[in-house]
Amino acid sequence: MLWLAAGVVLLGLLVSLALLMPVSLTSNLQARAAPSGVWAVAIGFGMGPFAVSAAAAAAVPAFATCHVFGRQLLRMPLRWPRRAPEAPLSETAPGQRTTGHSPPFLRFVRALDPVEVALACWHNERVVQVESLVVDLDYSFRDVALTGRTLAALYMLSALLPERCRINQTPSWAFEDRAQLVLDGRFRIWLGRLMLALMLFVLKHRRLMVQRSPPASE
């Protein structure tokens, strides 16, 4: 009984820490596109001793890596899933569903919009807080007027951003299409609140799907 009580107390302490103590998350995104059509994108996230990164480039297979205390533990290629071509309605048997034999849970997860999930957590300051977000842009276009319009639009956007967010831009008038983006972000995340927010979002989304689903025909 003593070990059980100690385990319950330890579990309660861990849950309290996850709800009350935030962790720091650093992120870096770099992207470049040249006039020749060559492009490259790399993104990385760091949290304490853990770091995850991914990279992709033209004519180079995308891959992801995971590091712990600076040592690479995992490197794996990234393959984007391809949708199978849908069969014509004339070839589909009556009463046969085109969704295949996927379990209901998998169909529900696929129906979730990752952008909507991320925005729901982003707008909740009790879950995610932005400490700093700096964007460096270097760009040019063949159309000089488009470069000028982009310059003015980004200046207007910078005036609307909070002090923690900043956009540094360096336009070029080289009459060529090229761009370079570097984004550095620092965030504070409450992991316990994040898990709770995700659970509430999933339950709300499931309830909406049940309400929108047509009633079963008798």
MDAnalysis code that builds the backbone (N, CA, C; Angstrom):
import MDAnalysis as mda
import numpy as np

u = mda.Universe.empty(654, n_residues=218, atom_resindex=np.repeat(np.arange(218), 3), trajectory=True)
u.add_TopologyAttr("name", ["N", "CA", "C"] * 218)
u.add_TopologyAttr("resid", np.arange(1, 219))
u.add_TopologyAttr("resname", ["MET", "LEU", "TRP", "LEU", "ALA", "ALA", "GLY", "VAL", "VAL", "LEU", "LEU", "GLY", "LEU", "LEU", "VAL", "SER", "LEU", "ALA", "LEU", "LEU", "MET", "PRO", "VAL", "SER", "LEU", "THR", "SER", "ASN", "LEU", "GLN", "ALA", "ARG", "ALA", "ALA", "PRO", "SER", "GLY", "VAL", "TRP", "ALA", "VAL", "ALA", "ILE", "GLY", "PHE", "GLY", "MET", "GLY", "PRO", "PHE", "ALA", "VAL", "SER", "ALA", "ALA", "ALA", "ALA", "ALA", "ALA", "VAL", "PRO", "ALA", "PHE", "ALA", "THR", "CYS", "HIS", "VAL", "PHE", "GLY", "ARG", "GLN", "LEU", "LEU", "ARG", "MET", "PRO", "LEU", "ARG", "TRP", "PRO", "ARG", "ARG", "ALA", "PRO", "GLU", "ALA", "PRO", "LEU", "SER", "GLU", "THR", "ALA", "PRO", "GLY", "GLN", "ARG", "THR", "THR", "GLY", "HIS", "SER", "PRO", "PRO", "PHE", "LEU", "ARG", "PHE", "VAL", "ARG", "ALA", "LEU", "ASP", "PRO", "VAL", "GLU", "VAL", "ALA", "LEU", "ALA", "CYS", "TRP", "HIS", "ASN", "GLU", "ARG", "VAL", "VAL", "GLN", "VAL", "GLU", "SER", "LEU", "VAL", "VAL", "ASP", "LEU", "ASP", "TYR", "SER", "PHE", "ARG", "ASP", "VAL", "ALA", "LEU", "THR", "GLY", "ARG", "THR", "LEU", "ALA", "ALA", "LEU", "TYR", "MET", "LEU", "SER", "ALA", "LEU", "LEU", "PRO", "GLU", "ARG", "CYS", "ARG", "ILE", "ASN", "GLN", "THR", "PRO", "SER", "TRP", "ALA", "PHE", "GLU", "ASP", "ARG", "ALA", "GLN", "LEU", "VAL", "LEU", "ASP", "GLY", "ARG", "PHE", "ARG", "ILE", "TRP", "LEU", "GLY", "ARG", "LEU", "MET", "LEU", "ALA", "LEU", "MET", "LEU", "PHE", "VAL", "LEU", "LYS", "HIS", "ARG", "ARG", "LEU", "MET", "VAL", "GLN", "ARG", "SER", "PRO", "PRO", "ALA", "SER", "GLU"])
u.atoms.positions = np.array([
    [0.819, -1.208, 0.000],
    [0.000, 0.000, 0.000],
    [0.851, 1.256, 0.000],
    [2.012, 1.181, 0.659],
    [2.881, 2.353, 0.703],
    [3.411, 2.698, -0.680],
    [3.791, 1.652, -1.449],
    [4.275, 1.895, -2.804],
    [3.161, 2.443, -3.689],
    [1.939, 1.970, -3.500],
    [0.819, 2.469, -4.288],
    [0.542, 3.938, -3.977],
    [0.573, 4.288, -2.705],
    [0.360, 5.688, -2.340],
    [1.469, 6.572, -2.889],
    [2.718, 6.073, -2.812],
    [3.823, 6.858, -3.367],
    [3.685, 7.035, -4.872],
    [3.213, 5.992, -5.566],
    [3.002, 6.108, -7.007],
    [1.924, 7.105, -7.357],
    [0.826, 7.103, -6.581],
    [-0.260, 8.059, -6.829],
    [0.225, 9.482, -6.594],
    [0.992, 9.671, -5.513],
    [1.520, 11.014, -5.226],
    [2.469, 11.459, -6.330],
    [3.330, 10.560, -6.789],
    [4.266, 10.904, -7.857],
    [3.531, 11.229, -9.152],
    [2.497, 10.448, -9.463],
    [1.719, 10.714, -10.664],
    [1.020, 12.066, -10.566],
    [0.448, 12.354, -9.399],
    [-0.189, 13.654, -9.218],
    [0.791, 14.800, -9.336],
    [2.015, 14.593, -8.844],
    [3.035, 15.630, -8.959],
    [3.426, 15.863, -10.411],
    [3.569, 14.778, -11.176],
    [3.915, 14.919, -12.586],
    [2.810, 15.623, -13.369],
    [1.551, 15.283, -13.072],
    [0.436, 15.938, -13.750],
    [0.400, 17.426, -13.408],
    [0.638, 17.757, -12.123],
    [0.647, 19.159, -11.712],
    [1.766, 19.930, -12.405],
    [2.944, 19.312, -12.517],
    [4.049, 19.970, -13.206],
    [3.744, 20.176, -14.680],
    [3.106, 19.171, -15.301],
    [2.767, 19.303, -16.720],
    [1.744, 20.400, -16.949],
    [0.847, 20.626, -15.974],
    [-0.178, 21.656, -16.124],
    [0.334, 23.042, -15.775],
    [1.287, 23.148, -14.850],
    [1.700, 24.449, -14.327],
    [3.060, 24.912, -14.844],
    [3.945, 23.985, -15.186],
    [5.301, 24.352, -15.587],
    [5.435, 24.283, -17.109],
    [5.798, 25.383, -17.750],
    [5.976, 25.341, -19.208],
    [7.365, 24.838, -19.586],
    [7.491, 24.420, -20.818],
    [8.778, 24.037, -21.389],
    [9.074, 24.971, -22.557],
    [10.342, 25.161, -22.837],
    [10.763, 26.054, -23.916],
    [10.960, 25.256, -25.201],
    [10.431, 25.786, -26.268],
    [10.552, 25.168, -27.586],
    [11.171, 26.181, -28.538],
    [12.247, 25.801, -29.193],
    [12.878, 26.643, -30.202],
    [12.646, 26.030, -31.581],
    [12.501, 26.883, -32.561],
    [12.239, 26.412, -33.918],
    [13.019, 27.266, -34.904],
    [13.364, 26.659, -36.024],
    [14.075, 27.350, -37.085],
    [13.623, 26.793, -38.423],
    [13.288, 27.688, -39.325],
    [12.858, 27.311, -40.666],
    [13.677, 28.102, -41.670],
    [14.216, 27.401, -42.647],
    [14.979, 28.045, -43.708],
    [14.498, 27.494, -45.040],
    [14.271, 28.407, -45.977],
    [13.814, 28.020, -47.310],
    [14.468, 28.930, -48.335],
    [14.753, 28.359, -49.483],
    [15.407, 29.130, -50.540],
    [14.940, 28.621, -51.891],
    [14.697, 29.553, -52.796],
    [14.315, 29.222, -54.165],
    [15.123, 30.096, -55.113],
    [15.813, 29.479, -56.070],
    [16.682, 30.181, -57.002],
    [15.986, 30.342, -58.348],
    [16.445, 31.283, -59.165],
    [15.823, 31.461, -60.495],
    [15.922, 30.223, -61.376],
    [16.908, 29.377, -61.156],
    [17.057, 28.170, -61.967],
    [16.017, 27.107, -61.656],
    [15.215, 27.314, -60.608],
    [14.224, 26.331, -60.202],
    [14.676, 25.443, -59.065],
    [15.908, 25.583, -58.625],
    [16.416, 24.815, -57.493],
    [15.843, 25.396, -56.201],
    [15.408, 24.532, -55.314],
    [14.832, 24.977, -54.055],
    [15.257, 24.019, -52.944],
    [15.160, 24.511, -51.721],
    [15.515, 23.695, -50.560],
    [14.764, 24.241, -49.350],
    [14.321, 23.330, -48.489],
    [13.592, 23.690, -47.275],
    [14.115, 22.831, -46.133],
    [14.338, 23.454, -44.976],
    [14.778, 22.736, -43.781],
    [14.081, 23.337, -42.572],
    [13.655, 22.482, -41.651],
    [12.965, 22.928, -40.452],
    [13.443, 22.088, -39.272],
    [13.534, 22.725, -38.119],
    [13.992, 22.017, -36.939],
    [13.322, 22.538, -35.684],
    [13.145, 21.647, -34.716],
    [12.557, 21.982, -33.422],
    [13.455, 21.426, -32.330],
    [13.604, 22.190, -31.260],
    [14.406, 21.760, -30.134],
    [13.676, 21.981, -28.826],
    [13.745, 20.985, -27.948],
    [13.127, 21.071, -26.625],
    [14.048, 20.362, -25.631],
    [14.782, 21.150, -24.868],
    [15.734, 20.558, -23.944],
    [16.810, 19.798, -24.698],
    [17.066, 18.551, -24.322],
    [18.095, 17.774, -25.022],
    [17.615, 17.144, -26.327],
    [16.336, 17.307, -26.659],
    [15.772, 16.665, -27.842],
    [15.720, 17.656, -29.010],
    [15.975, 17.158, -30.205],
    [15.922, 17.971, -31.416],
    [15.419, 17.108, -32.562],
    [14.496, 17.660, -33.323],
    [13.930, 16.980, -34.490],
    [14.050, 17.919, -35.670],
    [14.481, 17.423, -36.794],
    [14.648, 18.248, -37.988],
    [14.230, 17.467, -39.214],
    [13.911, 18.210, -40.263],
    [13.537, 17.621, -41.548],
    [14.026, 18.541, -42.651],
    [14.339, 17.957, -43.790],
    [14.868, 18.724, -44.913],
    [14.392, 18.104, -46.208],
    [14.230, 18.965, -47.198],
    [13.840, 18.529, -48.535],
    [14.417, 19.514, -49.535],
    [14.719, 19.030, -50.730],
    [15.291, 19.874, -51.774],
    [14.926, 19.291, -53.125],
    [15.142, 20.093, -54.151],
    [14.846, 19.638, -55.498],
    [15.753, 18.476, -55.876],
    [15.163, 17.419, -56.388],
    [15.880, 16.218, -56.831],
    [16.594, 15.505, -55.695],
    [16.232, 15.804, -54.441],
    [16.836, 15.140, -53.286],
    [15.706, 14.587, -52.423],
    [15.719, 13.321, -52.049],
    [14.645, 12.773, -51.209],
    [14.605, 13.460, -49.853],
    [13.406, 13.718, -49.382],
    [13.235, 14.347, -48.072],
    [13.546, 13.349, -46.959],
    [14.054, 13.853, -45.855],
    [14.398, 12.989, -44.735],
    [14.201, 13.755, -43.435],
    [14.123, 13.004, -42.347],
    [13.971, 13.573, -41.006],
    [14.974, 12.917, -40.080],
    [15.441, 13.664, -39.087],
    [16.406, 13.159, -38.121],
    [15.960, 13.509, -36.714],
    [16.424, 12.749, -35.754],
    [16.147, 12.980, -34.341],
    [17.460, 12.884, -33.572],
    [17.738, 13.908, -32.750],
    [18.965, 13.962, -31.966],
    [18.624, 14.077, -30.483],
    [19.415, 13.469, -29.656],
    [19.315, 13.576, -28.202],
    [20.710, 13.854, -27.665],
    [20.864, 14.971, -26.966],
    [22.162, 15.402, -26.457],
    [23.199, 15.483, -27.576],
    [22.758, 15.924, -28.752],
    [23.665, 16.106, -29.873],
    [23.987, 14.858, -30.652],
    [23.509, 13.704, -30.221],
    [23.774, 12.452, -30.928],
    [22.564, 12.049, -31.760],
    [22.825, 11.696, -32.999],
    [21.744, 11.299, -33.892],
    [21.274, 9.893, -33.545],
    [19.977, 9.793, -33.228],
    [19.391, 8.501, -32.898],
    [18.595, 7.906, -34.051],
    [18.083, 8.762, -34.926],
    [17.189, 8.270, -35.973],
    [17.333, 9.142, -37.205],
    [17.353, 8.502, -38.345],
    [17.316, 9.178, -39.636],
    [16.440, 8.339, -40.556],
    [15.416, 8.945, -41.064],
    [14.464, 8.191, -41.863],
    [13.984, 9.038, -43.038],
    [13.725, 8.398, -44.173],
    [13.201, 9.138, -45.324],
    [11.732, 9.493, -45.107],
    [11.319, 10.570, -45.713],
    [9.931, 11.008, -45.643],
    [9.273, 10.718, -46.981],
    [8.219, 9.949, -46.919],
    [7.459, 9.617, -48.130],
    [6.048, 10.115, -47.946],
    [5.603, 10.941, -48.869],
    [4.261, 11.485, -48.785],
    [3.263, 10.447, -49.280],
    [2.196, 10.198, -48.520],
    [1.212, 9.200, -48.958],
    [0.489, 9.648, -50.214],
    [0.299, 8.706, -51.097],
    [-0.421, 8.984, -52.338],
    [-1.812, 8.376, -52.273],
    [-2.758, 9.168, -52.689],
    [-4.131, 8.682, -52.712],
    [-4.349, 7.759, -53.904],
    [-5.016, 6.665, -53.621],
    [-5.352, 5.745, -54.706],
    [-6.445, 6.363, -55.565],
    [-6.379, 6.155, -56.880],
    [-7.417, 6.722, -57.745],
    [-8.782, 6.157, -57.405],
    [-9.763, 7.067, -57.347],
    [-11.115, 6.647, -57.002],
    [-11.764, 5.929, -58.179],
    [-12.459, 4.885, -57.863],
    [-13.142, 4.120, -58.905],
    [-14.363, 4.883, -59.391],
    [-14.665, 4.829, -60.690],
    [-15.880, 5.493, -61.188],
    [-17.118, 4.949, -60.499],
    [-18.143, 5.800, -60.446],
    [-19.373, 5.390, -59.786],
    [-20.012, 4.195, -60.467],
    [-19.801, 4.097, -61.788],
    [-20.418, 2.980, -62.499],
    [-19.781, 1.651, -62.122],
    [-18.490, 1.694, -61.679],
    [-17.810, 0.468, -61.316],
    [-17.970, 0.118, -59.853],
    [-18.607, 0.989, -59.084],
    [-18.790, 0.734, -57.671],
    [-20.081, -0.037, -57.452],
    [-19.983, -1.125, -56.756],
    [-21.160, -1.940, -56.524],
    [-22.134, -1.212, -55.619],
    [-23.437, -1.471, -55.779],
    [-24.425, -0.815, -54.907],
    [-24.176, -1.162, -53.450],
    [-24.193, -0.121, -52.622],
    [-23.985, -0.309, -51.193],
    [-22.537, -0.419, -50.783],
    [-21.601, -0.398, -51.768],
    [-20.191, -0.502, -51.446],
    [-19.628, 0.875, -51.189],
    [-18.886, 1.065, -50.104],
    [-18.300, 2.341, -49.761],
    [-16.925, 2.457, -50.395],
    [-16.594, 3.673, -50.793],
    [-15.299, 3.924, -51.413],
    [-14.221, 4.172, -50.387],
    [-14.545, 4.228, -49.099],
    [-13.551, 4.498, -48.063],
    [-12.730, 3.282, -47.699],
    [-13.061, 2.106, -48.286],
    [-12.274, 0.915, -48.008],
    [-12.661, 0.300, -46.683],
    [-11.722, -0.451, -46.121],
    [-11.968, -1.174, -44.883],
    [-11.214, -0.549, -43.715],
    [-10.988, 0.768, -43.754],
    [-10.270, 1.429, -42.660],
    [-11.135, 1.421, -41.410],
    [-10.521, 1.230, -40.247],
    [-11.287, 1.285, -38.999],
    [-11.883, 2.669, -38.789],
    [-12.983, 2.769, -38.024],
    [-13.597, 4.082, -37.795],
    [-12.644, 5.078, -37.158],
    [-11.750, 4.609, -36.255],
    [-10.831, 5.540, -35.603],
    [-9.880, 6.168, -36.619],
    [-9.361, 5.368, -37.569],
    [-8.467, 5.913, -38.576],
    [-9.192, 6.891, -39.481],
    [-10.438, 6.591, -39.841],
    [-11.195, 7.524, -40.670],
    [-11.438, 8.827, -39.927],
    [-11.640, 8.734, -38.612],
    [-11.855, 9.943, -37.822],
    [-10.580, 10.775, -37.746],
    [-9.424, 10.125, -37.549],
    [-8.168, 10.865, -37.473],
    [-7.856, 11.529, -38.805],
    [-8.114, 10.826, -39.924],
    [-7.855, 11.416, -41.236],
    [-8.770, 12.594, -41.512],
    [-9.938, 12.616, -40.899],
    [-10.861, 13.722, -41.115],
    [-10.440, 14.983, -40.375],
    [-9.533, 14.863, -39.392],
    [-9.069, 16.041, -38.657],
    [-8.172, 16.890, -39.547],
    [-8.377, 18.191, -39.489],
    [-7.561, 19.134, -40.240],
    [-6.380, 19.545, -39.362],
    [-5.131, 19.193, -39.725],
    [-3.999, 19.558, -38.861],
    [-3.840, 21.062, -38.699],
    [-4.178, 21.840, -39.741],
    [-4.086, 23.301, -39.625],
    [-5.097, 23.820, -38.609],
    [-6.294, 23.271, -38.636],
    [-7.312, 23.684, -37.674],
    [-6.915, 23.309, -36.253],
    [-6.315, 22.147, -36.078],
    [-5.850, 21.739, -34.749],
    [-4.747, 22.670, -34.255],
    [-3.784, 22.992, -35.138],
    [-2.684, 23.872, -34.742],
    [-3.183, 25.274, -34.403],
    [-4.134, 25.798, -35.186],
    [-4.658, 27.128, -34.909],
    [-5.448, 27.158, -33.603],
    [-6.151, 26.067, -33.298],
    [-6.903, 26.021, -32.049],
    [-5.970, 26.097, -30.843],
    [-4.800, 25.467, -30.925],
    [-3.826, 25.548, -29.835],
    [-3.059, 26.863, -29.861],
    [-2.822, 27.401, -31.074],
    [-2.052, 28.637, -31.207],
    [-2.780, 29.816, -30.567],
    [-4.089, 29.882, -30.745],
    [-4.856, 31.011, -30.227],
    [-5.138, 30.895, -28.729],
    [-4.792, 29.789, -28.133],
    [-4.994, 29.603, -26.697],
    [-3.685, 29.933, -25.984],
    [-3.610, 31.135, -25.387],
    [-2.365, 31.567, -24.749],
    [-2.065, 30.782, -23.481],
    [-3.009, 30.074, -22.936],
    [-2.740, 29.236, -21.773],
    [-2.036, 27.944, -22.181],
    [-1.967, 27.683, -23.481],
    [-1.308, 26.476, -23.984],
    [0.033, 26.816, -24.632],
    [0.034, 27.825, -25.501],
    [1.235, 28.226, -26.237],
    [1.395, 29.732, -26.122],
    [2.586, 30.169, -25.762],
    [2.925, 31.589, -25.722],
    [4.159, 31.834, -26.580],
    [4.091, 32.881, -27.377],
    [5.202, 33.243, -28.255],
    [6.135, 34.179, -27.495],
    [7.373, 33.755, -27.303],
    [8.370, 34.625, -26.687],
    [9.017, 35.538, -27.717],
    [9.335, 35.004, -28.871],
    [9.896, 35.807, -29.958],
    [9.694, 35.067, -31.270],
    [9.479, 35.843, -32.316],
    [9.302, 35.287, -33.659],
    [9.887, 36.288, -34.651],
    [10.986, 35.917, -35.260],
    [11.711, 36.803, -36.171],
    [11.748, 36.152, -37.550],
    [11.323, 36.901, -38.550],
    [11.298, 36.427, -39.928],
    [12.210, 37.325, -40.760],
    [13.166, 36.726, -41.452],
    [14.070, 37.442, -42.358],
    [13.744, 37.017, -43.785],
    [13.441, 37.994, -44.618],
    [13.053, 37.736, -45.996],
    [14.001, 38.451, -46.949],
    [14.403, 37.740, -47.967],
    [15.215, 38.297, -49.050],
    [14.570, 37.821, -50.345],
    [14.078, 38.736, -51.159],
    [13.289, 38.332, -52.317],
    [13.453, 39.337, -53.451],
    [13.095, 38.863, -54.624],
    [13.016, 39.705, -55.817],
    [12.128, 39.007, -56.832],
    [11.552, 39.788, -57.722],
    [10.677, 39.268, -58.771],
    [11.047, 39.918, -60.096],
    [10.715, 39.220, -61.153],
    [10.932, 39.804, -62.479],
    [10.104, 41.072, -62.656],
    [8.893, 41.037, -62.127],
    [8.016, 42.199, -62.181],
    [8.395, 43.139, -61.033],
    [8.983, 44.277, -61.354],
    [9.416, 45.209, -60.318],
    [8.226, 45.736, -59.534],
    [7.080, 45.900, -60.206],
    [5.888, 46.376, -59.503],
    [5.453, 45.379, -58.434],
    [5.583, 44.087, -58.718],
    [5.233, 43.082, -57.722],
    [6.183, 43.154, -56.524],
    [7.451, 43.410, -56.767],
    [8.390, 43.578, -55.655],
    [7.990, 44.763, -54.795],
    [7.586, 45.866, -55.416],
    [7.161, 47.033, -54.646],
    [5.898, 46.780, -53.852],
    [4.947, 46.067, -54.449],
    [3.709, 45.769, -53.723],
    [3.979, 44.838, -52.542],
    [4.867, 43.862, -52.750],
    [5.218, 42.968, -51.647],
    [5.902, 43.739, -50.525],
    [6.778, 44.654, -50.874],
    [7.459, 45.464, -49.874],
    [6.461, 46.269, -49.045],
    [5.502, 46.912, -49.719],
    [4.509, 47.713, -48.998],
    [3.603, 46.841, -48.131],
    [3.201, 45.678, -48.657],
    [2.307, 44.801, -47.885],
    [2.991, 44.283, -46.624],
    [4.273, 43.941, -46.725],
    [4.982, 43.429, -45.555],
    [5.213, 44.537, -44.521],
    [5.415, 45.764, -44.973],
    [5.536, 46.867, -44.028],
    [4.215, 47.090, -43.292],
    [3.108, 46.988, -43.992],
    [1.798, 47.134, -43.348],
    [1.550, 45.995, -42.364],
    [1.942, 44.780, -42.740],
    [1.774, 43.644, -41.842],
    [2.641, 43.795, -40.593],
    [3.857, 44.307, -40.753],
    [4.747, 44.486, -39.606],
    [4.153, 45.443, -38.579],
    [3.417, 46.440, -39.057],
    [2.819, 47.402, -38.132],
    [1.699, 46.788, -37.306],
    [1.110, 45.700, -37.776],
    [0.005, 45.065, -37.056],
    [0.465, 43.972, -36.102],
    [1.706, 43.552, -36.215],
    [2.201, 42.451, -35.390],
    [2.560, 42.949, -33.989],
    [2.459, 42.073, -32.989],
    [2.905, 42.457, -31.635],
    [4.413, 42.636, -31.588],
    [4.902, 43.201, -30.480],
    [6.322, 43.507, -30.355],
    [7.184, 42.250, -30.379],
    [6.615, 41.123, -29.981],
    [7.402, 39.893, -29.950],
    [7.648, 39.323, -31.340],
    [6.915, 39.817, -32.328],
    [7.059, 39.327, -33.699],
    [7.652, 40.446, -34.566],
    [8.586, 40.079, -35.410],
    [9.265, 41.069, -36.245],
    [9.552, 40.482, -37.617],
    [9.396, 41.294, -38.639],
    [9.696, 40.908, -40.015],
    [10.792, 41.823, -40.541],
    [11.906, 41.234, -40.935],
    [13.014, 41.952, -41.562],
    [13.054, 41.555, -43.034],
    [12.919, 42.510, -43.908],
    [12.893, 42.193, -45.328],
    [13.980, 42.971, -46.065],
    [14.531, 42.295, -47.072],
    [15.555, 42.889, -47.919],
    [15.156, 42.653, -49.368],
    [14.386, 43.554, -49.940],
    [14.002, 43.376, -51.346],
    [15.173, 43.675, -52.276],
    [15.156, 43.010, -53.409],
    [16.179, 43.217, -54.426],
    [15.487, 43.535, -55.748],
    [16.113, 44.361, -56.527],
    [15.534, 44.774, -57.810],
    [16.358, 44.176, -58.943],
    [16.610, 42.866, -58.858],
    [17.501, 42.180, -59.803],
    [16.759, 41.624, -61.013],
    [15.436, 41.866, -61.125],
    [14.644, 41.380, -62.262],
    [14.745, 39.870, -62.423],
    [14.661, 39.142, -61.292],
    [14.660, 37.687, -61.327],
    [13.815, 37.173, -60.168],
    [13.263, 35.995, -60.362],
    [12.415, 35.390, -59.336],
    [13.272, 34.555, -58.395],
    [13.424, 35.018, -57.182],
    [14.155, 34.258, -56.169],
    [13.670, 34.716, -54.800],
    [13.850, 33.851, -53.819],
    [13.398, 34.168, -52.465],
    [14.199, 33.359, -51.461],
    [14.377, 33.935, -50.297],
    [15.044, 33.259, -49.194],
    [14.328, 33.644, -47.902],
    [14.017, 32.647, -47.108],
    [13.270, 32.845, -45.863],
    [14.013, 32.174, -44.719],
    [14.153, 32.914, -43.622],
    [14.714, 32.374, -42.382],
    [13.791, 32.789, -41.245],
    [13.313, 31.813, -40.499],
    [12.381, 32.066, -39.403],
    [12.940, 31.451, -38.127],
    [13.029, 32.264, -37.091],
    [13.474, 31.806, -35.775],
    [12.370, 32.098, -34.772],
    [11.967, 31.083, -34.029],
    [10.900, 31.252, -33.054],
    [11.240, 30.603, -31.729],
    [10.781, 31.244, -30.667],
    [10.913, 30.704, -29.309],
    [9.534, 30.733, -28.659],
    [9.145, 29.599, -28.096],
    [7.802, 29.454, -27.551],
    [7.868, 28.829, -26.165],
    [6.817, 29.072, -25.404],
    [6.613, 28.392, -24.117],
    [5.349, 27.555, -24.249],
    [5.458, 26.279, -23.919],
    [4.356, 25.343, -24.101],
    [4.093, 24.623, -22.789],
    [2.828, 24.581, -22.402],
    [2.389, 23.780, -21.258],
    [1.903, 22.438, -21.802],
    [2.707, 21.390, -21.621],
    [2.403, 20.106, -22.238],
    [1.098, 19.511, -21.717],
    [0.860, 19.612, -20.400],
    [-0.384, 19.077, -19.851],
    [-1.600, 19.782, -20.411],
    [-1.544, 21.117, -20.477],
    [-2.657, 21.866, -21.052],
    [-2.813, 21.581, -22.542],
    [-1.668, 21.344, -23.225],
    [-1.735, 21.017, -24.647],
    [-2.469, 19.704, -24.869],
    [-2.152, 18.674, -24.085],
    [-2.837, 17.395, -24.222],
    [-4.317, 17.533, -23.901],
    [-4.641, 18.321, -22.870],
    [-6.045, 18.528, -22.519],
    [-6.778, 19.273, -23.622],
    [-6.127, 20.292, -24.212],
    [-6.759, 21.045, -25.301],
    [-6.979, 20.161, -26.522],
    [-6.032, 19.283, -26.823],
    [-6.195, 18.373, -27.954],
    [-7.340, 17.394, -27.721],
    [-7.452, 16.886, -26.493],
    [-8.550, 15.966, -26.192],
    [-9.895, 16.659, -26.328],
    [-10.006, 17.896, -25.822],
    [-11.264, 18.633, -25.936],
    [-11.594, 18.947, -27.392],
    [-10.567, 19.282, -28.184],
    [-10.803, 19.570, -29.589],
    [-11.282, 18.335, -30.325],
    [-10.669, 17.186, -30.046],
    [-11.071, 15.942, -30.705],
    [-12.508, 15.574, -30.329],
    [-12.861, 15.711, -29.045],
    [-14.222, 15.394, -28.623],
    [-15.236, 16.333, -29.270],
    [-14.892, 17.624, -29.371],
    [-15.797, 18.579, -30.016],
    [-15.952, 18.263, -31.492],
    [-14.831, 17.926, -32.162],
    [-14.890, 17.593, -33.574],
    [-15.707, 16.326, -33.801],
    [-15.569, 15.361, -32.929],
    [-16.325, 14.119, -33.075],
    [-17.820, 14.375, -32.888],
    [-18.162, 15.232, -31.911],
    [-19.569, 15.551, -31.701],
    [-20.159, 16.255, -32.920],
    [-19.402, 17.154, -33.541],
    [-19.894, 17.837, -34.733],
    [-20.063, 16.867, -35.895],
    [-19.146, 15.891, -36.023],
    [-19.272, 14.911, -37.094],
    [-20.508, 14.040, -36.904],
    [-20.803, 13.699, -35.658],
    [-21.994, 12.886, -35.390],
    [-23.252, 13.677, -35.704],
    [-23.263, 14.979, -35.379],
    [-24.433, 15.800, -35.651],
    [-24.645, 16.009, -37.148],
    [-23.546, 16.091, -37.916],
    [-23.674, 16.354, -39.348],
    [-23.911, 15.089, -40.158],
    [-23.624, 13.928, -39.574],
    [-23.800, 12.692, -40.324],
    [-25.272, 12.433, -40.567],
    [-25.649, 11.990, -41.772],
    [-27.057, 11.718, -42.053],
    [-27.556, 10.533, -41.264],
    [-28.820, 10.539, -40.879],
    [-29.366, 9.400, -40.130],
    [-29.386, 8.147, -40.981],
    [-29.158, 7.043, -40.326],
    [-29.141, 5.750, -41.026],
    [-30.525, 5.423, -41.542],
    [-30.583, 4.983, -42.806],
    [-31.873, 4.624, -43.400],
    [-32.329, 3.273, -42.865],
    [-33.566, 3.199, -42.597],
    [-34.128, 1.945, -42.089],
    [-34.324, 0.944, -43.214],
])
